[in-house]
Amino acid sequence: MNRGRRPSEGAKAEPADPKGPSRVRRGRDHRNAGVGSGGAEAKAELSKALGAARGTRANERLRDAAHAFERDRFEEARSLLRPVAISAPGASAVRELLGLTYYRLGRWNDAVKELEAFRTLTQSTEQHPVLADAYRGLGRHREVEELWEDLREASPSGDLVTEGRIVMAGSLADRGRLGDAIALLDKSHRSVKRAQVHHVRQAYALADLYERAGDLSRARELFRWVVAAEPGFADAAERASSLA
C-alpha cells in the first residue's frame, strides 16, 4: 500500500492497505510460466478452444503475458491477453491473469468482469481477496462481505483467508467501522505463533487501523512487531519511529 493510502497488495508481498484498493496490489505471485508455454493446463484449455495450432500460439502469448506481469509491465500483459480472452472466453487461466492485470492497473470494473469469469469457470476461491478488493475499490461493500463469507466457509489456505480478512477489515474501515475492522484482525493476530508473510501483512494493516483510531501506543507496538518479524517490510520501521 502506498502511503497516500488506497487498497491492497500483491505480487511482491507488500502490505495490504486497510484504507481502500490500492497501488500495492493484493494477490500472490502469479504462476510461474512453464518453459515455452503458459502451463500444461492452460495450453490444453486453449488448444481445446482454438485448435492445436492457434492454441499453441495463444499459449505463447499467455506465457509472454505472464512474464510481463511478473516484471510489472501490466499494459504489455493486457495487450497480449485481451485478444486471447476474446477468442477463448472459456480459458480460465487467461481470464484469471487478465483480471489480475486489470487489478494492478486500477481498472476495478474490468478486474471484476474477468475475475468473476474465472470464479464461474473454476468454482475456485483462489482470487477471492483480489476480487473483493476490486469490489471495495468500487464501493460495493455488499459483494466484499459475500466473498468474505464464501472464503470463510471454504476455509482454503491460511494465507488466502488472511488476505480476505484484510480486505474485509478495509471495507469496514471505509464505512467508518474502525472498531469492527480492528476486532476482525486483532483476534487473529493474537493467535499467531510463527509469523509468515501473510501474518506480517495483517499486522501492518492492523497497526494502520490502530493509528487511525488514535491508539498510537498499540499502533507503535504492532509496527515494531512487523519490523521484528520482517525487517525492511514496507515503511513499518519509519512509521514505528514516527509514533515514538
N, C-alpha and C positions, 0 to 999 in steps of 0.2 A: 504494500500500500504506500502510496506516496503521502507525503506529509500535508498535502492540500486536502486530504482525506476524502477519498471516494472509495468504492469497494475493491477488493479481493486479493487474488493471488495467482500463483501459477507455476509455470514450468520451471521455475528456478527456486522453489522452496522459499519464497519470500512471504512475509506475514500477511495474513488476511486483514483487511481494513474493516473494522466494525462499523464504519460510517457510511458505507454505500458502495456499489460496484466500482471497480477501480482500475487504476493503471497497473497496480500489482495484481496480476490475474490469478484466479483460482484454477485449480486443476493440476493434476500431477503431470510429470513429463509424459509426453505422448509416446506411443510405442516406438521402439527402435525399428527403423525400416530394415528389412532383410536385404542382403546383398542383391542388387539388381531387381528388387521388387518392393512392393508396398506390404509384403507379408503374404504367406500362402493363402490364408483365408480370404483376404481382400482380393487377391488375384483370382481365386475361384469365383467369388461373387461377381467380379467384373467380366470374367470370361463367360459366365452363365448369362449375364445380361446382354453382352455385346458381341459374343462370339470370340473365338480364340485370338485372332489377330488384333481386333480392336480392343479386346480385353487386356491383352499384353501391353499395348500402347497406353491404355488408360491407367494400368497399374504402374507403368513407368512414371506417368505424371503424378500419381499418388505418392510414389517414392520420392520424387523430386520435391513435391509439396511438403512432405514430412521433413525432409532435410531443411527446407526453407523455414518451416515453422520452428524447428529446433534452434535455428540461428536468428530467430526473432524477425525474419523477413516476411511479415504477415501479408502484405499486399501481394507479394510474389506468390505466396501459398494460395491466397484467394483466387488469383487469376488462373492458376493451374487447376484448382479444384472445381471451380464453378461449372465449367463446361462438362466435366465428368459427372457432376451431380445432376445436371440437366439430362444427360444422355442415359444415365444409370441411376435413377432416383431410389432404387431399392438397395443400393450398395451402402451398407451401414457404415463401413469404415470411412468412406468418402464423406458421408453426411456428418459423421462424428468430427472428423478433422476440420471440415469446413465450419461447423458450428463453433469449435474451439478457436478457429482463426477469427471468425467474426467477433467472438467474445473478446479476444485480445485487441481487436480494433475498436472496441467500444460500441459496436453496432448491435445493440441489445435485441432489437426485433428480429434481425436476421439470425442472430445466435439462437434465439428461442425457436425459430422455424426449423433450423437444421437439427438442433439437439432434441426437439420434440419428435422429429422424424426418426432420429437414432433410437430414442426411447421406444417408439412404437415398433420399429423393426426388430429390436433386440430384446425388449422387455427387461432391459438392464438398468440398474441404478448407478452405474459407473460414473455417469456425468451429471447426476442429480445436483451436486453442490454448484457446479458451473451453471447449469440451467436455472437453478434457484437464484443465483447471484445476478443472472441476466434479468430475470423477472424483477428482482429487487431494484435493478437499475431503472426499470420501467415504472417503479412504484406499485407493482402488482403483488402486494403482500399476501393476499389470499393464496395465490399459487405457490409462494415461498413456503407458507405453512403446510400446504398439501404435500409438497415434495419432501419437506422435513418429516412429516408423519409417515410417508411412504418409506423413506430411508430408515427411520427408526424401526419400523415393522420388519423390514427386510433384514436388518442387522448384518450388513456386509462387513468389510474390514474396518478395524478401528480408526484408521486414518480417514477413510471415506465418511464415516459417521461424524468424526470430529470436524471435518471441513463443512459438512452440512450444518452442524451445530453452530459454527462460527457465523455462517450466513444467516441462520435463523436469529441469532443474537443481534446481528447487524440490522436485520429487518425490524426487530422490536425497538432497537435504539432509534432507528429512523422515525418511528412513530412516537418518540418521546417516552418509551417504556424502558428507561435505563435500569431500573431496579429489576425488572423481569429479565432483561438481557444479561445483567451481571449474575443473577441467580442461575440462569441456564448454563453459563460457562463455569461458574465458581465451584459448584458441586463436583463437576467432572474433573476440574483441575486438581482439587484436593485429593482425589483418589489416585493421582499419577505416582507410580513407584519408580519407574525408569523412563526418563524423558526421551522421546523420539521427536522427529521434526514436527509432526502434527501437534504434539503437546506444546512445543515451543510456540508454534503459531497461535494456538489457542490462548496461551498465557500472555502473549503480546497483545492480542485482541482484548483480553480481559483487563490488562493493565491500562489500555487506552480508555476502556469504558469507565474504570475507576477514576481515572484522571478527569474525564468529562463530568463525572458525578461529583467531583470535588473532594474525593478521598485520596489526597495526594500521597499520604503515607503508604497506603496499600498499593497504589499505582507504582510508587518507587520500589517497594518490596518486590513486586512482580517483574518490573523491568530488570531488576538486579538478578532475579531468578532466571530470566531469559538469558542474560549475559553469561551467567554461570553455566547454564546448560548448553549454550551455543554461542561462544564468543564471536563477536563480529556480526551477530544477527541483526539485519536492518539497522535502525538507528536506536536500538534499545539502550546502548550504553550512554549515548548523548541525552536521551530522554530521562534516564535514571539520574544523570548528573544534574540536569536542569531542575529536577524536583528535590535535590538535596537541600 
